Amino acid sequence: MTAERVLVVVDRDRCIGSGNCVYWAPASFELDGEGTSVPVEPPPDTLERLRVAADGCPTRAITVEVATDGTGADRAPGDGRG
């Protein structure tokens, strides 16, 4: 059995603080004092919710990566790339 590790990254230079990520995956994102998204590590929401949050980001500032073997991460569908 292979363990799966999810890594969520927010490009703070691209984030405009729309809050869509907090709406779609509220346990995995919060807005800081500057109104910029900050991911919670490890992300408690499901991978599906994280992908929806990444897809719902208007500036595509969120990347979701999945590492399955401990040697690296693969970008998951809904990884925030246009």
C-alpha positions as CSV (number, residue, x, y, z in Angstrom):
1,M,0.0,0.0,0.0
2,T,1.4,3.4,-1.0
3,A,0.9,6.4,1.3
4,E,-0.3,9.5,-0.3
5,R,0.9,13.0,0.8
6,V,-0.8,16.2,-0.4
7,L,1.0,19.4,-0.7
8,V,-0.8,22.7,-1.2
9,V,1.1,25.8,-2.3
10,V,-0.3,29.3,-2.6
11,D,1.6,31.8,-4.8
12,R,1.2,34.9,-2.5
13,D,2.2,37.2,-5.3
14,R,-0.8,36.0,-7.4
15,C,-3.3,35.7,-4.6
16,I,-5.9,38.5,-4.5
17,G,-7.7,37.3,-1.4
18,S,-11.0,36.4,-3.1
19,G,-11.7,33.8,-0.5
20,N,-12.9,31.2,-3.0
21,C,-10.4,28.7,-1.5
22,V,-11.8,29.2,2.0
23,Y,-15.3,28.7,0.6
24,W,-14.5,25.4,-1.2
25,A,-12.0,23.9,1.3
26,P,-12.6,25.8,4.6
27,A,-10.5,23.5,6.8
28,S,-7.5,23.8,4.5
29,F,-7.2,27.5,3.9
30,E,-7.4,30.7,5.9
31,L,-6.9,34.4,5.0
32,D,-4.1,36.1,6.9
33,G,-4.1,39.7,8.2
34,E,-3.2,41.0,4.7
35,G,-6.1,39.1,3.2
36,T,-3.8,36.6,1.4
37,S,-4.6,32.8,1.4
38,V,-2.5,30.6,3.7
39,P,-2.8,26.8,3.4
40,V,-3.1,24.7,6.5
41,E,-0.6,21.9,6.7
42,P,-1.3,19.1,6.4
43,P,-4.6,19.9,4.5
44,P,-7.6,18.3,6.3
45,D,-10.0,18.6,3.4
46,T,-10.3,15.9,0.8
47,L,-8.2,15.9,-2.4
48,E,-11.3,16.5,-4.4
49,R,-12.2,19.7,-2.3
50,L,-8.6,20.9,-2.7
51,R,-8.8,20.5,-6.4
52,V,-12.1,22.4,-6.6
53,A,-10.5,25.2,-4.5
54,A,-7.5,25.3,-6.9
55,D,-9.8,25.4,-9.9
56,G,-12.0,28.1,-8.3
57,C,-9.0,30.4,-7.7
58,P,-9.5,33.4,-10.1
59,T,-5.8,34.0,-10.4
60,R,-4.7,30.3,-10.4
61,A,-2.5,31.0,-7.3
62,I,-3.1,27.5,-5.8
63,T,-1.1,24.4,-6.7
64,V,-2.1,21.0,-5.4
65,E,0.6,18.3,-5.6
66,V,0.3,14.6,-4.7
67,A,3.3,12.5,-3.7
68,T,2.6,8.8,-3.6
69,D,6.0,7.2,-3.1
70,G,7.9,9.7,-1.0
71,T,10.4,10.5,-3.8
72,G,8.6,13.4,-5.4
73,A,5.2,15.0,-6.1
74,D,3.1,14.9,-9.2
75,R,0.7,17.7,-10.0
76,A,-2.9,16.6,-9.6
77,P,-5.7,17.5,-11.9
78,G,-7.1,20.7,-10.5
79,D,-3.7,21.9,-9.6
80,G,-4.4,25.5,-10.4
81,R,-2.7,25.7,-13.7
82,G,-4.9,27.5,-16.2
